[in-house]
Amino acid sequence: MSDYKKRFLASIFLKDEKAVRSFSDPTVINNDPAILAQEYSNSNVDGIIVFDLSAAGDDRAHEKALDIIKDICKASDVPVIGAGNVKRMEDIKKLLYAGCKKACLNFSKTGNIEILTEVSEKFGKDKIIACFSDPRQIDLSKEDVLKFVSELIYVGFNADNKAFPECEMPITVITDDSSFAQKPYKLFVMETRISGISGNVINDNALNISEYKEVCLENGIDILRLEPKFSFADLKKNSDGMVPVIVQDYRTDQVLMLAYMNEEAYNKTLSTGKMTYFSRSRNKLWLKGETSSHFQYVMSLTADCDLDTILAKVKQIGAACHTGSYSCFFNEIASKDYSEKNPQKVLDSVFDVIKDRKVNPREGSYTNYLFDKGLDKILKKVGEEATEMVIAAKNEGSNEIVYEMSDFLYHMMVLMAEKNVSWEEITDELSRR
């Protein structure tokens, strides 16, 4: 078990399209589970487990829960594990298609054990987790479970009940045990086989996760964290003993700001997951967003070739600039008339025009003609353009296929706008494959 880094995971229990307290407590804690997921994600947890608690057989409620799980996955910057209402392979597929990193098979249901081999071979062992509440539900003397799942989740752990299967697999426990309410990390000390802790023991203490991680490190507990390949001593400092940091939006690569770090700011950033700098004007440590709530959550830190500059890719909340501008770089000095070559920016620009036409129709616009004719016309054009693209690919020369591919992409974006699908959803799905 020592090979597995220990994790703190939040839990979201979905019932009637809201987040409730727990499996047995239907008290609503948040009317918008996606917002709750974003809060947990920003609190330095290592993942989120989402349970669909809709009644068995209520397909309508289950489909609504899947829509909410999709919103949760979109709002979260940490891996999401989907669980609940899984009875067949199709249910696993729907959870993974909604954006979940992994899906759980509840082994208290015999039918789920029976489909284990099928779903594991279909989606891959790394996508499947076995969830259980009684050690007798999992027979690890057989290789079936070890062979077809990537980890185990144990529901119901408490101080008087530590019995779960002996195995060399990561086991995450979901507990509300009040004896660990203030110091859940003690579970790691008490039971070394535990690789993760979840449940309200984490939810209720989400704001303290960074503190718990620091305590774990101080006590030699190997936890999942931002592990630097370079210490601050390895970096080359300027005359003030600091290192400049260029900050980029991790989704768009837009440059947001330039700041500086001393050793304390560097180490604080790594331990909390929030960008922390040293303010030269105020001569003190500066947690970005401390007063404005415009925090910057670390996605990656990279040093340049000389180790004298850091490039930080972050999730920016609100505006990066004190003026209220999203980026500090907006005072144009000079520029040439040039065509944009960044593929993402070009696609975003065209898609923005298409979406604007849908909201603000323009007379004579071909895009509005398609929207006016409706979905069937749009689908017909997508099909026609796909066929023309295939024919062009069979012909000699590249010009025709580039032209037809461009036509296809345009009509595909019209379909995306019609069905309210964003480029972000597409690229998120591609990045998971």
Sequence and secondary structure as in RCSB ss.txt:
>XXXX:A:sequence
MSDYKKRFLASIFLKDEKAVRSFSDPTVINNDPAILAQEYSNSNVDGIIVFDLSAAGDDRAHEKALDIIKDICKA
SDVPVIGAGNVKRMEDIKKLLYAGCKKACLNFSKTGNIEILTEVSEKFGKDKIIACFSDPRQIDLSKEDVLKFVS
ELIYVGFNADNKAFPECEMPITVITDDSSFAQKPYKLFVMETRISGISGNVINDNALNISEYKEVCLENGIDILR
LEPKFSFADLKKNSDGMVPVIVQDYRTDQVLMLAYMNEEAYNKTLSTGKMTYFSRSRNKLWLKGETSSHFQYVMS
LTADCDLDTILAKVKQIGAACHTGSYSCFFNEIASKDYSEKNPQKVLDSVFDVIKDRKVNPREGSYTNYLFDKGL
DKILKKVGEEATEMVIAAKNEGSNEIVYEMSDFLYHMMVLMAEKNVSWEEITDELSRR
>XXXX:A:secstr
 TTS BEEEEEEEEETTEEES SS   EEES HHHHHHHHHHTT SEEEEEE   TT HHHHHHHHHHHHHHHHH
 SS EEEESS  SHHHHHHHHHTT SEEEEETTSHHHHHTHHHHHHHH GGGEEEEESSGGG  TTSSHHHHH S
EEEEE  BTTB      SS EEEE   GGGSS TTHHHHH TTEEEEESHHHHTTGGGHHHHHHHHHHTT  B  
   SS GGGS   TTS EEEEEEETTT  EEEEEEE HHHHHHHHHHSB EEEETTTTEEEETTTTT   EEEEE
EEE TTSS EEEEEEE S SSTTS SSS              HHHHHHHHHHHHHHHHHS  TT HHHHHHHH H
HHHHHHHHHHHHHHHHHHHSSSSHHHHHHHHHHHHHHHHHHHHTT  HHHHHHHHHH 
